[in-house]
Amino acid sequence: MTATLPTRVGIARWTEHELFGRRLYGELLGNVDLGQWIVLGTTGKLLAAEDSPVVTALAITLGIIDPRIWPLKVTRVASAFGRFTSGVACGALLYDSATLGPHTGTRAAHFLCDVARGRDAGASLEAAVDAAMDRQGAPGFGVPFRDADERIVALGGFLRSQGRDARPMWRLLEAITPVVKARKGLPPNIAVGTAAAMMDIGLGPDDVTPTGFALMQLPQLANALEGAEQRPAALQRLAPERVRYVGRPPRRSPKATVVDDGGGDATRP
Amino acid sequence: MSGSDVGPVEAGPWPEALDARVLDPPRVHGYDLEEDVCASYRFTDAVYLAVTGELPGETESRLFDLACHFAAVMSAGDAAPHTASLARLCAAGDNAVVASAAVVLADEARAIVDAHGPLLAWLGGDGGGPAPEGFTEGAGGAAVIAAALARRGLEARGVDEGLTREAALLATLFASGVRTPEGLVAVLTWARLPFAAAEAFAVRPKAFAKYPMRVPPFAYEGEPR
């Protein structure tokens, strides 16, 4: 007996289809913009139209597109034989990472929520941050190779221009930033900025990963498209002088050694 | 350095070459595949070398080869060949069919390895005692693997203790010397890939009417969240 799988994602009918209980053509078509569409697809939640610009802003602040950056470099290498889909697929696989990519946003969101719960329970800001860091580390903090994450700086500027910096999670983030900096020497990165901004428009911590993933597709797609068009020999195989072997030195196999010593038949495995 | 054209990539002390730790053509882990390994070993031995860093002895080679045979047994309804078959059905290129199978095989392999963590710890431990709970199903689960081992005069700890088939397969690979999670994932994926792909390539592209759309059934719960 085959089990029936429940789904709330959608269903196709003859002339009208549904997505999370909403009619595609009779309800959504012409009435939601791209930001709302993305959030609906990743969370099942219909975002208020006035919050959609935040989604666009997040997509842009997450929009680093330099082909030399590792998650984008992988799409160039993977598309080197002319298939942009392979580039996109391998780019997506790389984001199955707890260190880099959309999963870091959910971890950062849970960290902010942990701090918020501590504050709600009456702890001082410092105590709430310390307790949360004891439990979870400091996800969303730390900026490699530079002093500040220019993406969260840009996002903060946008939210301020919209009057959205007064929303609770962004305010909390701004409040805890000097505490984390004092304790760990770590500035905030775009993961915690994304988490705060998304929660301030009604998304939950676990919504941050899939929504972040959707918003991060364009840089990977753009690189995969150009990479597939170029089909560069230089990425199909790096030039020999660009590969440095640091592994085991040359050696003879035990069976070859036997043959060398006059025993065995080197022609038969 | 400063300026609008300079960023971390330009400014950083990045190395000028990619480090290679295993592959030094024609060598793998130091052994010449073409002149040495090819002359004296099976291809499964070369795979074993890649995964473990050393060539197998005769017993390890036979255990590994046997395990790979059993690993390759699968159903067309398993997720990996099913995924690849759907890609083929949708007329995706051969590359995408194979890649689709590889992705799901690797996911499945990782799920298997993760689920058998306590078993692998037991296999690697010094103590005795029975296999940990949850990996045995009494007589029958691994009987065909146990019988195959016995016919070849081979042994793998735990296989004769009523392990499940999956557990017995991992135990056999472990006995052969493939013991790391990444090694097990790599071997399970590699061993199964041609078979999953073969099932997919037998599908006629665009024969949509032949695909069981309602298997398994989905029940739409159309309430807005």
Interface residues (C-beta under 8 A of the other chain):
Chain A: T2 A3 T4 L5 P6 T7 R8 G10 I11 E18 F20 G21 R22 T43 G44 K45 L46 D66 R68 I69 F81 R83 T85 S86 A89 L93 F145 R146 L238 E241 R242 V243 R244 Y245 V246 G247 R248 P249 P250 R251 R252 S253 P254 K255 A256 V259 G264 A266 T267 P269
Chain B: G7 P8 V9 G12 P15 E16 A17 L18 D19 A20 R21 V22 L23 D24 R27 H29 G30 Y31 D32 D36 V37 A39 S40 Y41 R42 D45 G53 L55 G57 G93 N95 A96 A99 V103 V215 P216 P217 F218 A219 Y220 E221 G222 E223 P224 R225
